[in-house]
Amino acid sequence: MATYLDTIIARHRRVAALDNRPLAALVEQASAMAPIRAFRAALAEVSHLAVISEVKRRSPSKGDLNAGLDPAALARDYERGGASCLSVLTDEESFGGSVADLQAARAACSLPVLRKDFTVCEHDVIDARLMGADCVLLIAAALEARELIQLHRLAVDIGLDVLVEIHDETELEVALAAGATLVGVNQRDLVTFQVDHERALRMAGVMPPGVVRVAESGVRGPQDAAALYSAGYHAVLVGETLVTSGDPAAAIQGLIAG
C-alpha cells in the first residue's frame, strides 16, 4: 500500500534526477559560507523542554492550516514565546512552503532554522546550506541505509547540523550507524497517517546517551509536552498546534511550562 510519503518522495526523486549541476562547485560554495547557528546545541543546552516551532501553511491530510501566514512575523512571535529553534517547510506542492519562507523567517530572528523538506540527494543537502538553513532533515523511511549514511556525512562536511527522523528501532539503528546525534521520532504512522502517542514514549527508552531526542507530530498541548519531557525528550517539534493557536507565543510558553 503506497503511503503519502511514497508519493511525495517519488516526486522529489523525479526532480532530483533532472538536476545536473556540478556537485564539486556547489560543495565548494557551501563550504565557504559563514558558520551556522548551532541547532543541536540550542536544544541540548536549555534546562527545560525545548520547542522547535514550525512555519507550516498546510498539510497533505488536513489542507490549509494557516495559508496566509507571514513567516517573518511568525518567527518573531516564536522567538518571543521562547522557542529554541525554527522548522520551516520548503516543500511547495504538498505543504505550501518555499525557500522564501525559510529565508524570511531566519532573517527575522536569531533562532537556528531547520529546512523541513524531503531530502533525497546530495543537491538537496547542499541547497539547504546555500539557502541559509542551519540544519537539514533526513527521513530514514525515505532513504536507503547507504543514502542516509552518505547524505549525513555530506551535511556534516559542509557545516550543517542534521536531524534524522525515525519511526522504530530498525530505523534508529540505521540513524546511529550514520553517526546521528540528533534524532526525531515521528509519532505519525506513515500508512494510516494517525498519531501514535505511545511510539515516542517507547522509543525514548532505547536511544543511547549522547543523542538529543526530539518528538515530532501530534503534540497537542502542555500535557503531551510534559509527558514527552518526562520520558526523556529534549525537544518537541510543533507545527499545527502553533499555527492554528491564535497566539503562538503563549502556546509555546504553555508547552515549555508543561
C-alpha positions, 0 to 999 in steps of 0.5 A, a space after each residue: 500500500 503506497 503511503 503519502 510519503 511514497 508519493 511525495 518522495 517519488 516526486 522529489 526523486 523525479 526532480 532530483 534526477 533532472 538536476 545536473 549541476 556540478 556537485 564539486 562547485 556547489 560543495 565548494 560554495 557551501 563550504 565557504 559560507 559563514 558558520 551556522 547557528 548551532 541547532 543541536 546545541 540550542 536544544 541540548 543546552 536549555 534546562 527545560 523542554 525545548 520547542 522547535 516551532 514550525 512555519 507550516 501553511 498546510 498539510 497533505 491530510 488536513 489542507 490549509 492550516 494557516 495559508 496566509 501566514 507571514 513567516 517573518 512575523 511568525 518567527 518573531 512571535 516564536 522567538 518571543 514565546 521562547 522557542 529554541 529553534 525554527 522548522 520551516 517547510 520548503 516543500 511547495 506542492 504538498 505543504 505550501 512552503 518555499 525557500 522564501 519562507 525559510 529565508 524570511 523567517 531566519 532573517 527575522 530572528 536569531 533562532 537556528 532554522 531547520 529546512 523541513 523538506 524531503 531530502 533525497 540527494 546530495 543537491 538537496 543537502 547542499 541547497 539547504 546550506 546555500 539557502 541559509 538553513 542551519 540544519 537539514 532533515 533526513 527521513 530514514 523511511 525515505 532513504 536507503 541505509 547507504 543514502 542516509 549514511 552518505 547524505 549525513 556525512 555530506 551535511 556534516 562536511 559542509 557545516 550543517 547540523 542534521 536531524 534524522 527522523 525515525 519511526 522504530 528501532 530498525 530505523 534508529 539503528 540505521 540513524 546511529 550507524 550514520 553517526 546521528 546525534 540528533 534524532 526525531 521520532 515521528 509519532 505519525 504512522 506513515 500508512 494510516 497517517 494517525 498519531 501514535 502517542 505511545 511510539 515516542 514514549 517507547 522509543 525514548 527508552 532505547 536511544 543511547 546517551 549522547 543523542 538529543 531526542 526530539 518528538 515530532 507530530 501530534 503534540 497537542 498541548 502542555 500535557 503531551 509536552 510534559 509527558 514527552 519531557 518526562 520520558 526523556 525528550 529534549 525537544 518537541 517539534 510543533 507545527 499545527 498546534 502553533 499555527 492554528 493557536 491564535 497566539 503562538 507565543 503563549 502556546 509555546 510558553 504553555 508547552 515549555 511550562 508543561 
